[in-house]
Amino acid sequence: MKKTILLSFGLLTASTLVFQACKTGPKSNKSDKLTTTAATIAQGRSVFENSCAACHNFESNGIGPSLAGVTRELSKDEVMAFISNPKKVIDSGNERAVKLQKRYKSVMPSYFILGKEKIASLVAYLDTYRDLVKPFESDEEGIIEDPIPKKIEKADFVVNLEYAFQIPASSEELPLTRITKMEPHPNTGDVYVCDINGKLYRVKNNKPELYMDVQALMPNFKQKSGWATGFGSYAFHPDFENNGLLYTSHTEPTDTKKADFPLPEEVSSQLQWIVQEWKTNNPKGMPFNGTNRELFRMDMATRAHGMQNISFNPTAKKGDKDYGNLYIGIGDGGSVERKFPYVANGKHTPWGSILRIDPSGNNSANGKYGIPSDNPFVNITGEKVVKEVYANGFRNPHRFTWTKEGKMLSANIGQHNMEDVYVVNPGANHGWPRREGSFGINSQESMHKLYKLSEEEMQDGVTYPTLEYDHDEGNAVCGGFVYYGTDIPSLTGKYIFGDILKGRLFFADESKMEAGKAIDFHEMRIALDGKETTLLEMTNNGHAKLRLGIDANGDIYLFSMNDAKVYRLASQQ
């Protein structure tokens, strides 16, 4: 019988499911001698942890398949060729390669930039698991192959992009930067851009200037390429011009300090996320100069699905109950994939939630921040709850925003099948890990399977998504903003979002978005220099690494980590 063994590598996002190099028949012995010195294997392990482990391990099929036994079935040359240029293997017409690419609905970028030495060391490390053969689960019973058969329709108009600026490179290798967030200052209107590698830039008149170097200011700062770790997010206090307060999230090694939110004893921690408060006595000063204090830190089961967004509600005014409350999105930390679904357990744990705290208060367990009196679970007695939780049931609440009317919208990066956007209300549960979007999932059985829910199951108190697409259309949703600019009438009042990997842009009528009510949306067509194009074509990479930003005028921008170029949605044709 012919065997199919999978080799796949993924970067960054939780939804990076990629094709695997395949071979049928006995393994070739040509050019197959592996260098197995301790130094080579150690180097290979480092490459694996930085570039592969977000999606793969040697024990089970997770986001991607187990890599156990891959060098037993494939030659060194075959493995190295695929790592260097996976698309070339697919384009060669390899029958099994094409079949598997269709199954996983994505193709990883080429890793030729690692160089032959590092790729060879990676293969040597994989070879240490050659005897741990894990069979590929080819046709899992009960799986819904195409959750949403209806395809997303394209718009009947084209949006012209206008080059705005480019953020300085923070790496000598691709991606050149890891820019992820762009929002305006609440008082000055100047745009600020966050680079996960540790930098916060102020952009004035389309000229970026370094405002804060979090990596330099935090001695234990830790970031790993290939993971959403490092400098996660930033949020200026709405009264920054008077109090000089700024908040950030970043990662540090596990056990740097005792966590305020430790994992259960049986779950090991791989790093910690920290929320930091910064204070400057010169709010108009450039660059930042001031002091800082830690609000809290929490342990994480893996390096994935962390603290990707912190923000203040920009519609809250002085005197409103929500004024000055900090919202913190925290994913499940990969705990569900590690078969600890109870870690992301609704109101009983902080993971897989959007938290809401008052940084100026002191009634938290550690006394360093406050818990707003109108948080949804504050008055629960008789059971242990995390009173900081505002809403829960998220795998990875990647980006959230508010409409001018105060409606909260959050994107949620899915597992193997679904990508979603929710209208978020206080106390709402959005289903994970019992639901992936509007479908059922049994995380203890298989992370790949989806189940159609009965009418009775749909009445289970879960808030289902208002926008949803499956992995035929994309692989990792990128949350965005409502367009309030004036140059593109067809987008006025539309919520703009996209797909991180495929770089596709979508838009939906915000006025029709309601909690639990699914609506249709369209794909945006874009043009650069008068020629219709795609972000994948613009960045010339297998993964677009799309992110979206907004300025004080309500204009929306798109950018990619690959080249750090920022474009404004400028006009329509």
C-alpha positions as a printed NumPy array, in Angstrom:
array([[  0.   ,   0.   ,   0.   ],
       [  1.259,   3.472,  -0.843],
       [  1.867,   5.734,   2.114],
       [  1.213,   9.433,   2.469],
       [  3.361,  11.203,   5.004],
       [  2.997,  14.913,   5.665],
       [  5.568,  17.585,   6.132],
       [  4.338,  21.032,   6.948],
       [  5.605,  24.202,   8.502],
       [  3.704,  27.276,   9.594],
       [  4.37 ,  30.8  ,  10.791],
       [  2.594,  33.327,  12.974],
       [ -1.113,  32.683,  12.896],
       [ -3.229,  30.052,  14.488],
       [ -4.835,  29.207,  11.168],
       [ -1.669,  28.524,   9.167],
       [ -2.493,  25.135,   7.675],
       [ -0.144,  24.283,   4.871],
       [  0.591,  21.647,   2.294],
       [  3.026,  18.87 ,   3.048],
       [  5.687,  17.418,   0.792],
       [  4.741,  13.913,  -0.246],
       [  6.322,  10.891,  -1.774],
       [  5.02 ,   7.496,  -2.69 ],
       [  7.009,   4.319,  -2.682],
       [ 10.232,   3.47 ,  -0.853],
       [ 12.501,   6.154,   0.403],
       [ 15.384,   7.29 ,  -1.786],
       [ 18.893,   6.908,  -0.403],
       [ 20.574,   9.406,  -2.731],
       [ 22.078,  12.498,  -1.061],
       [ 20.399,  11.394,   2.115],
       [ 23.137,  11.43 ,   4.709],
       [ 22.118,  13.577,   7.655],
       [ 24.585,  15.513,   9.77 ],
       [ 23.773,  14.532,  13.329],
       [ 26.226,  16.408,  15.534],
       [ 24.847,  17.823,  18.759],
       [ 25.466,  21.366,  17.551],
       [ 23.582,  20.782,  14.288],
       [ 20.6  ,  19.22 ,  16.042],
       [ 20.541,  22.071,  18.583],
       [ 20.493,  24.585,  15.738],
       [ 17.698,  22.634,  14.051],
       [ 15.654,  22.616,  17.225],
       [ 15.975,  26.396,  17.431],
       [ 14.794,  26.734,  13.819],
       [ 11.866,  24.416,  14.541],
       [ 10.795,  26.327,  17.66 ],
       [ 10.976,  29.68 ,  15.885],
       [  9.423,  28.722,  12.548],
       [  7.425,  25.505,  12.89 ],
       [  6.221,  24.836,  16.412],
       [  3.328,  27.286,  16.226],
       [  1.503,  24.705,  14.145],
       [  3.294,  21.375,  14.569],
       [  4.592,  18.916,  17.123],
       [  5.615,  15.259,  17.191],
       [  2.792,  13.86 ,  19.307],
       [ -0.442,  14.635,  17.509],
       [ -2.06 ,  16.46 ,  14.645],
       [ -2.729,  20.011,  15.755],
       [ -3.053,  23.101,  13.6  ],
       [ -0.84 ,  21.18 ,  11.235],
       [ -0.034,  17.478,  11.18 ],
       [  2.466,  15.718,  13.386],
       [  5.971,  15.646,  11.925],
       [  6.928,  12.404,  13.645],
       [  8.505,   9.912,  11.234],
       [  8.732,  12.268,   8.278],
       [ 12.437,  11.592,   7.627],
       [ 11.751,   7.888,   7.719],
       [  9.542,   8.195,   4.643],
       [ 11.168,  11.076,   2.759],
       [ 14.747,  11.665,   1.731],
       [ 16.735,  14.586,   3.048],
       [ 16.743,  16.172,  -0.412],
       [ 12.968,  15.879,  -0.734],
       [ 12.384,  17.478,   2.66 ],
       [ 14.858,  20.278,   2.   ],
       [ 13.438,  20.972,  -1.462],
       [  9.958,  21.392,  -0.046],
       [ 11.036,  23.661,   2.792],
       [ 12.93 ,  25.824,   0.324],
       [ 10.1  ,  26.165,  -2.189],
       [  6.802,  24.43 ,  -1.384],
       [  4.906,  26.128,  -4.204],
       [  7.306,  24.672,  -6.749],
       [  6.498,  21.163,  -5.495],
       [  2.789,  21.824,  -5.9  ],
       [  3.187,  23.478,  -9.293],
       [  5.161,  20.459, -10.509],
       [  1.841,  18.592, -10.498],
       [  2.734,  16.096,  -7.786],
       [ -0.586,  14.284,  -7.425],
       [ -0.448,  13.892,  -3.684],
       [  0.95 ,  17.386,  -3.185],
       [ -1.968,  18.914,  -5.077],
       [ -4.488,  16.764,  -3.199],
       [ -3.098,  17.764,   0.195],
       [ -2.896,  21.423,  -0.753],
       [ -6.597,  21.331,  -1.578],
       [ -7.329,  19.619,   1.721],
       [ -5.512,  22.205,   3.843],
       [ -6.492,  25.158,   1.624],
       [ -3.268,  27.09 ,   2.056],
       [  0.366,  27.069,   0.965],
       [  3.199,  28.083,   3.226],
       [  5.754,  30.645,   2.008],
       [  9.178,  29.547,   0.847],
       [ 11.86 ,  29.313,   3.509],
       [ 14.847,  29.567,   1.185],
       [ 15.868,  32.638,   3.156],
       [ 16.89 ,  30.328,   6.027],
       [ 19.741,  29.05 ,   3.867],
       [ 20.884,  25.5  ,   3.252],
       [ 22.731,  25.186,   6.567],
       [ 19.725,  26.007,   8.738],
       [ 17.345,  23.947,   6.624],
       [ 19.71 ,  20.98 ,   6.822],
       [ 19.947,  21.373,  10.604],
       [ 16.149,  21.453,  10.794],
       [ 15.932,  18.191,   8.873],
       [ 18.548,  16.697,  11.209],
       [ 16.373,  17.682,  14.177],
       [ 13.276,  16.16 ,  12.55 ],
       [ 15.255,  12.991,  12.053],
       [ 15.573,  12.525,  15.818],
       [ 11.827,  11.682,  15.697],
       [ 12.059,   9.313,  12.734],
       [ 10.808,   6.275,  14.704],
       [  7.733,   8.026,  16.091],
       [  5.408,   7.362,  13.182],
       [  2.07 ,   9.113,  13.461],
       [ -0.473,   8.109,  10.794],
       [ -2.247,  10.765,   8.821],
       [ -5.985,  10.945,   9.5  ],
       [ -7.093,  11.116,   5.889],
       [-10.89 ,  11.056,   5.909],
       [-12.203,  11.77 ,   9.385],
       [-15.713,  10.5  ,   9.831],
       [-18.27 ,  13.196,  10.475],
       [-16.236,  16.105,   9.159],
       [-18.058,  18.841,   7.233],
       [-15.845,  19.301,   4.203],
       [-17.29 ,  22.659,   3.099],
       [-19.031,  24.438,   5.989],
       [-20.166,  27.4  ,   3.862],
       [-20.631,  26.362,   0.212],
       [-21.736,  29.844,  -0.868],
       [-18.803,  31.881,  -2.136],
       [-18.089,  35.494,  -1.213],
       [-19.085,  37.788,  -4.063],
       [-16.797,  40.562,  -5.26 ],
       [-17.791,  44.211,  -5.234],
       [-18.829,  45.938,  -8.447],
       [-16.377,  48.77 ,  -7.812],
       [-12.6  ,  49.022,  -7.303],
       [-10.822,  50.859,  -4.471],
       [ -7.629,  52.706,  -5.371],
       [ -4.733,  52.419,  -2.952],
       [ -2.411,  55.339,  -2.257],
       [  1.078,  54.791,  -0.832],
       [  1.391,  56.618,   2.489],
       [  4.665,  55.669,   4.219],
       [  6.982,  52.797,   5.162],
       [  7.987,  51.726,   8.677],
       [ 11.759,  51.17 ,   9.168],
       [ 12.91 ,  47.558,   9.036],
       [ 13.417,  45.9  ,  12.42 ],
       [ 14.81 ,  42.653,  11.013],
       [ 17.372,  41.71 ,   8.394],
       [ 15.236,  38.743,   7.339],
       [ 11.68 ,  38.515,   6.053],
       [  9.376,  39.739,   7.336],
       [ 11.26 ,  43.054,   7.473],
       [  8.997,  44.264,  10.259],
       [  6.205,  42.805,  12.342],
       [  3.902,  45.824,  12.301],
       [  0.459,  44.917,  13.566],
       [ -1.5  ,  47.901,  14.879],
       [ -2.089,  51.435,  13.617],
       [ -4.484,  53.821,  15.363],
       [ -4.662,  57.566,  16.067],
       [ -3.69 ,  59.289,  19.293],
       [ -6.883,  60.24 ,  21.202],
       [ -5.793,  63.87 ,  21.677],
       [ -3.391,  64.896,  18.903],
       [ -4.755,  62.672,  16.133],
       [ -1.221,  61.603,  15.183],
       [ -1.038,  58.003,  13.997],
       [  0.996,  55.446,  15.986],
       [  2.223,  52.096,  14.644],
       [  3.274,  49.087,  16.732],
       [  6.014,  46.657,  15.633],
       [  5.969,  43.359,  17.577],
       [  9.776,  43.412,  17.546],
       [  9.528,  46.086,  20.246],
       [  9.091,  49.468,  18.571],
       [  6.3  ,  52.056,  18.754],
       [  6.388,  54.747,  16.066],
       [  4.658,  58.082,  15.812],
       [  3.787,  58.956,  12.228],
       [  3.433,  62.656,  11.489],
       [  3.066,  63.988,   7.948],
       [  3.693,  60.409,   6.771],
       [  7.113,  60.35 ,   8.476],
       [  7.656,  57.62 ,  11.123],
       [  9.668,  58.487,  14.229],
       [ 10.531,  56.097,  17.055],
       [  8.456,  57.047,  20.093],
       [  9.19 ,  54.111,  22.404],
       [ 11.5  ,  51.085,  22.342],
       [  9.729,  48.603,  24.603],
       [ 12.396,  45.96 ,  24.057],
       [ 15.11 ,  48.31 ,  25.333],
       [ 13.001,  49.47 ,  28.282],
       [ 11.934,  45.991,  29.434],
       [ 15.028,  43.87 ,  30.339],
       [ 13.113,  40.575,  30.169],
       [ 11.335,  41.355,  26.893],
       [ 10.997,  38.229,  24.757],
       [  9.864,  37.758,  21.179],
       [ 10.089,  34.822,  18.8  ],
       [  9.832,  35.125,  15.046],
       [  7.024,  32.919,  13.819],
       [  4.911,  33.573,  16.913],
       [  2.674,  36.497,  17.817],
       [  4.919,  37.298,  20.778],
       [  6.842,  40.412,  21.739],
       [  5.246,  43.866,  21.835],
       [  1.57 ,  42.97 ,  21.503],
       [ -0.355,  46.219,  21.6  ],
       [ -0.593,  49.766,  22.926],
       [ -3.316,  52.124,  24.154],
       [ -3.025,  55.813,  25.028],
       [ -5.279,  56.873,  27.888],
       [ -8.068,  59.102,  26.518],
       [ -6.803,  61.879,  28.826],
       [ -3.135,  61.354,  27.934],
       [ -2.595,  65.065,  27.265],
       [ -3.188,  65.696,  30.983],
       [ -2.167,  62.482,  32.79 ],
       [  0.575,  61.199,  30.426],
       [ -0.558,  57.571,  30.773],
       [  0.071,  54.909,  28.125],
       [ -0.473,  51.138,  28.312],
       [  1.274,  48.287,  26.523],
       [  1.299,  44.488,  26.448],
       [  4.441,  42.411,  25.94 ],
       [  5.863,  38.943,  26.593],
       [  8.563,  37.689,  28.956],
       [  9.955,  34.215,  29.703],
       [  7.864,  32.005,  31.939],
       [  8.635,  32.264,  35.654],
       [ 10.229,  35.71 ,  35.234],
       [  7.926,  36.634,  38.078],
       [  5.019,  34.977,  39.802],
       [  1.949,  35.273,  37.597],
       [ -1.177,  37.024,  38.83 ],
       [ -3.093,  34.549,  36.663],
       [ -1.213,  31.219,  36.881],
       [ -2.212,  28.197,  34.844],
       [ -3.568,  25.098,  36.602],
       [ -0.808,  23.017,  38.181],
       [ -0.938,  20.305,  35.506],
       [ -0.511,  22.787,  32.619],
       [  3.025,  23.998,  31.973],
       [  3.595,  27.63 ,  31.016],
       [  5.706,  28.61 ,  28.011],
       [  5.731,  32.385,  28.51 ],
       [  3.992,  35.264,  30.242],
       [  1.993,  38.22 ,  28.936],
       [  2.295,  41.46 ,  30.892],
       [  0.182,  44.629,  30.906],
       [  2.371,  47.643,  31.677],
       [  1.439,  51.228,  32.549],
       [  3.788,  54.031,  31.451],
       [  3.728,  57.623,  32.67 ],
       [  5.449,  60.652,  31.196],
       [  5.562,  64.118,  32.75 ],
       [  5.8  ,  65.607,  29.262],
       [  2.897,  64.297,  27.168],
       [  4.097,  66.376,  24.196],
       [  7.662,  65.06 ,  24.483],
       [  9.345,  62.98 ,  21.806],
       [ 10.553,  60.261,  22.322],
       [  8.864,  58.846,  25.426],
       [ 10.62 ,  59.561,  28.695],
       [  9.086,  58.465,  31.965],
       [  8.358,  55.708,  34.447],
       [  6.404,  52.459,  34.33 ],
       [  4.649,  49.966,  36.568],
       [  3.23 ,  46.507,  36.021],
       [ -0.524,  45.971,  36.292],
       [ -0.599,  42.181,  35.97 ],
       [  0.946,  39.194,  34.237],
       [ -0.503,  35.869,  33.156],
       [  0.953,  32.482,  32.228],
       [  0.318,  31.002,  28.782],
       [  0.145,  27.337,  27.767],
       [  1.934,  28.005,  24.447],
       [  3.331,  31.033,  22.638],
       [  0.217,  31.252,  20.476],
       [ -3.118,  33.102,  20.854],
       [ -1.872,  35.737,  23.251],
       [ -2.651,  39.354,  24.105],
       [ -3.003,  40.842,  20.631],
       [ -5.044,  43.942,  21.41 ],
       [ -5.598,  46.39 ,  24.256],
       [ -7.737,  49.489,  23.815],
       [ -9.929,  52.143,  25.397],
       [-13.466,  52.687,  24.137],
       [-13.039,  55.872,  22.041],
       [-16.769,  56.685,  22.223],
       [-16.746,  56.961,  26.035],
       [-16.606,  60.55 ,  27.282],
       [-15.615,  61.976,  30.661],
       [-18.389,  61.183,  33.112],
       [-19.427,  57.988,  31.267],
       [-19.102,  54.715,  33.194],
       [-16.815,  53.296,  30.502],
       [-14.439,  56.262,  30.381],
       [-10.887,  55.211,  31.256],
       [-11.609,  51.472,  31.319],
       [ -9.012,  49.358,  29.503],
       [-10.161,  46.422,  27.345],
       [ -7.709,  43.539,  26.959],
       [ -8.125,  40.734,  24.422],
       [ -6.513,  37.468,  25.481],
       [ -6.638,  34.206,  23.513],
       [ -6.789,  30.673,  24.88 ],
       [ -2.991,  30.468,  24.691],
       [ -3.126,  27.207,  22.756],
       [ -4.483,  25.42 ,  25.826],
       [ -7.348,  23.792,  23.918],
       [ -4.979,  22.279,  21.362],
       [ -2.954,  20.903,  24.263],
       [ -6.16 ,  19.166,  25.408],
       [ -6.812,  21.466,  28.356],
       [-10.139,  22.985,  27.243],
       [-11.07 ,  23.927,  30.801],
       [ -8.356,  26.605,  30.761],
       [-10.566,  28.62 ,  28.397],
       [-13.615,  28.174,  30.585],
       [-15.89 ,  31.163,  30.232],
       [-16.205,  33.432,  33.252],
       [-14.185,  31.088,  35.472],
       [-10.793,  31.791,  33.857],
       [ -9.325,  34.823,  32.049],
       [ -8.094,  32.998,  28.942],
       [-10.179,  33.154,  25.768],
       [-11.78 ,  36.415,  26.882],
       [-11.935,  40.158,  26.544],
       [-11.1  ,  41.617,  29.954],
       [-12.127,  45.071,  31.21 ],
       [-10.233,  46.819,  33.985],
       [ -9.883,  50.26 ,  35.538],
       [ -6.133,  51.043,  35.629],
       [ -6.723,  53.83 ,  38.195],
       [ -8.43 ,  51.527,  40.702],
       [ -7.051,  49.094,  43.292],
       [ -9.75 ,  46.52 ,  44.096],
       [ -8.132,  43.728,  42.065],
       [ -6.588,  40.728,  43.814],
       [ -3.092,  42.217,  43.485],
       [ -4.245,  45.761,  44.302],
       [ -2.642,  47.241,  41.17 ],
       [ -5.777,  48.043,  39.178],
       [ -9.514,  48.188,  39.6  ],
       [-12.454,  46.063,  38.47 ],
       [-15.317,  48.246,  37.188],
       [-18.455,  47.923,  39.277],
       [-20.585,  47.321,  36.181],
       [-18.534,  44.42 ,  34.81 ],
       [-20.977,  41.59 ,  34.023],
       [-19.753,  39.04 ,  36.591],
       [-18.883,  41.352,  39.492],
       [-21.902,  40.484,  41.614],
       [-21.808,  36.703,  41.18 ],
       [-21.467,  34.878,  44.491],
       [-21.243,  31.21 ,  45.429],
       [-18.796,  30.305,  42.667],
       [-15.333,  31.378,  41.673],
       [-15.384,  33.765,  38.728],
       [-12.847,  36.119,  37.164],
       [-14.528,  39.462,  37.625],
       [-12.258,  41.131,  35.074],
       [-13.978,  39.148,  32.274],
       [-16.183,  41.317,  30.049],
       [-16.992,  38.691,  27.392],
       [-15.67 ,  35.173,  26.765],
       [-15.714,  32.138,  24.473],
       [-12.996,  33.351,  22.091],
       [-10.13 ,  31.352,  20.639],
       [ -8.203,  34.492,  19.723],
       [ -9.998,  37.883,  19.891],
       [ -7.409,  39.284,  17.54 ],
       [ -8.73 ,  42.83 ,  17.011],
       [-11.711,  44.72 ,  18.36 ],
       [-13.106,  48.166,  17.686],
       [-16.156,  50.336,  18.353],
       [-18.568,  52.045,  16.002],
       [-19.414,  55.728,  16.525],
       [-22.596,  54.58 ,  18.248],
       [-20.603,  52.453,  20.725],
       [-21.219,  49.006,  19.229],
       [-18.244,  46.732,  19.965],
       [-17.002,  44.476,  17.139],
       [-14.365,  41.759,  17.547],
       [-12.675,  39.452,  15.062],
       [-11.875,  35.951,  16.314],
       [ -9.22 ,  33.819,  14.59 ],
       [-10.511,  30.279,  14.257],
       [ -9.009,  26.805,  14.324],
       [ -9.128,  24.599,  11.228],
       [-12.346,  25.708,   9.611],
       [-13.98 ,  29.014,  10.514],
       [-13.118,  32.725,  10.772],
       [-15.568,  35.048,  12.509],
       [-16.531,  38.557,  13.558],
       [-18.844,  39.154,  16.523],
       [-20.925,  41.974,  17.919],
       [-19.813,  41.858,  21.547],
       [-22.107,  42.512,  24.481],
       [-21.12 ,  42.369,  28.175],
       [-21.312,  38.878,  29.645],
       [-21.716,  37.156,  26.266],
       [-20.195,  33.729,  25.594],
       [-19.064,  33.17 ,  21.995],
       [-18.784,  29.402,  22.199],
       [-15.113,  28.388,  22.079],
       [-14.045,  25.647,  22.707],
       [-17.464,  23.962,  22.206],
       [-18.145,  25.971,  19.074],
       [-16.051,  27.104,  16.139],
       [-18.12 ,  29.895,  14.665],
       [-21.676,  28.666,  14.181],
       [-20.664,  24.984,  14.179],
       [-20.067,  22.402,  16.886],
       [-16.6  ,  21.074,  17.705],
       [-15.354,  18.43 ,  20.131],
       [-11.823,  19.575,  20.929],
       [-11.068,  16.415,  22.921],
       [-11.898,  14.244,  19.936],
       [-10.602,  16.132,  16.88 ],
       [ -9.739,  19.765,  16.198],
       [-10.545,  19.206,  12.513],
       [-14.156,  18.07 ,  12.757],
       [-17.133,  20.37 ,  12.63 ],
       [-20.694,  19.334,  13.4  ],
       [-23.903,  20.907,  12.221],
       [-25.865,  22.143,  15.212],
       [-29.478,  21.246,  15.795],
       [-32.056,  23.961,  16.415],
       [-32.039,  23.   ,  20.073],
       [-28.257,  23.273,  20.288],
       [-28.409,  26.714,  18.661],
       [-30.477,  27.893,  21.656],
       [-27.673,  27.162,  24.122],
       [-26.94 ,  30.739,  25.18 ],
       [-23.962,  31.153,  22.844],
       [-23.679,  34.39 ,  20.866],
       [-22.986,  33.345,  17.277],
       [-21.063,  35.416,  14.703],
       [-22.494,  38.159,  12.557],
       [-19.81 ,  37.65 ,   9.873],
       [-18.309,  34.264,   9.061],
       [-16.263,  32.555,   6.345],
       [-14.603,  29.167,   6.026],
       [-11.124,  28.127,   4.974],
       [-12.03 ,  27.904,   1.306],
       [-11.973,  31.704,   1.44 ],
       [ -9.143,  32.419,   3.896],
       [ -7.27 ,  31.142,   6.909],
       [ -7.016,  33.827,   9.608],
       [ -9.373,  36.77 ,   9.979],
       [ -7.93 ,  40.25 ,  10.413],
       [-10.189,  42.569,  12.366],
       [-10.637,  46.094,  11.125],
       [-12.713,  49.244,  11.436],
       [-15.797,  51.016,  10.178],
       [-14.983,  53.394,   7.333],
       [-15.886,  56.985,   8.203],
       [-13.781,  58.665,   5.507],
       [-15.263,  60.826,   2.768],
       [-13.387,  59.738,  -0.374],
       [-15.086,  56.374,  -1.001],
       [-18.883,  56.745,  -0.836],
       [-19.48 ,  53.035,  -1.48 ],
       [-17.637,  52.19 ,   1.761],
       [-19.236,  54.765,   4.053],
       [-20.568,  52.984,   7.132],
       [-19.028,  49.684,   6.083],
       [-16.986,  47.511,   8.447],
       [-13.688,  46.722,   6.684],
       [-11.877,  43.507,   7.603],
       [ -9.761,  40.899,   5.831],
       [ -7.749,  37.693,   5.875],
       [ -4.209,  37.807,   7.25 ],
       [ -2.742,  35.051,   5.1  ],
       [ -4.507,  35.477,   1.776],
       [ -4.623,  39.26 ,   2.003],
       [ -8.23 ,  39.498,   0.873],
       [-10.288,  42.494,   1.995],
       [-13.981,  42.317,   2.857],
       [-16.668,  44.816,   3.793],
       [-20.056,  44.547,   5.489],
       [-22.859,  46.977,   6.269],
       [-22.231,  47.875,   9.909],
       [-25.829,  48.98 ,  10.448],
       [-27.   ,  45.41 ,   9.802],
       [-24.48 ,  43.764,  12.148],
       [-26.229,  42.442,  15.26 ],
       [-25.159,  39.995,  17.953],
       [-25.963,  36.453,  16.802],
       [-27.391,  37.526,  13.436],
       [-25.385,  36.377,  10.396],
       [-25.319,  38.693,   7.382],
       [-23.702,  38.603,   3.941],
       [-20.633,  40.621,   3.001],
       [-18.524,  41.253,  -0.106],
       [-14.91 ,  41.106,  -1.158],
       [-13.247,  44.412,  -1.914],
       [-11.342,  44.833,  -5.157],
       [ -8.192,  46.978,  -4.966],
       [ -5.956,  48.741,  -7.481],
       [ -2.483,  50.27 ,  -7.243],
       [ -1.246,  52.791,  -9.813],
       [ -4.41 ,  52.234, -11.811],
       [ -3.986,  48.45 , -12.098],
       [ -6.245,  46.014, -10.269],
       [ -4.161,  43.778,  -8.013],
       [ -4.11 ,  41.824,  -4.743],
       [ -2.026,  42.185,  -1.6  ],
       [ -0.402,  38.816,  -2.334],
       [  0.782,  40.173,  -5.68 ],
       [  1.938,  43.414,  -4.083],
       [  4.03 ,  41.702,  -1.406],
       [  5.209,  38.793,  -3.59 ],
       [  5.042,  36.294,  -0.753],
       [  3.025,  33.162,  -0.065],
       [  1.457,  34.851,   2.964],
       [  0.179,  38.42 ,   2.757],
       [  0.471,  39.089,   6.536],
       [ -2.292,  41.695,   6.228],
       [ -3.131,  44.184,   8.957],
       [ -5.483,  47.173,   8.947],
       [ -5.224,  50.625,  10.5  ],
       [ -7.255,  53.802,  10.837],
       [ -6.514,  57.506,  11.228],
       [ -8.321,  60.335,  12.988],
       [-10.31 ,  61.15 ,   9.834],
       [-11.785,  57.653,   9.65 ],
       [ -9.668,  56.704,   6.641],
       [ -8.542,  53.087,   6.605],
       [ -5.088,  51.771,   5.748],
       [ -3.72 ,  48.355,   4.88 ],
       [ -0.188,  47.075,   5.346],
       [  1.901,  43.917,   5.403],
       [  4.733,  42.74 ,   7.621],
       [  6.559,  41.602,   4.484],
       [  7.552,  45.043,   3.218],
       [  6.229,  47.441,   5.939],
       [  4.598,  49.658,   3.303],
       [  1.386,  51.347,   4.384],
       [ -1.365,  52.212,   1.888],
       [ -4.486,  54.336,   2.302],
       [ -7.84 ,  53.367,   0.818],
       [ -7.973,  56.549,  -1.238],
       [-10.717,  56.571,  -3.897],
       [-12.962,  54.367,  -5.965],
       [-13.347,  53.665,  -9.664]])
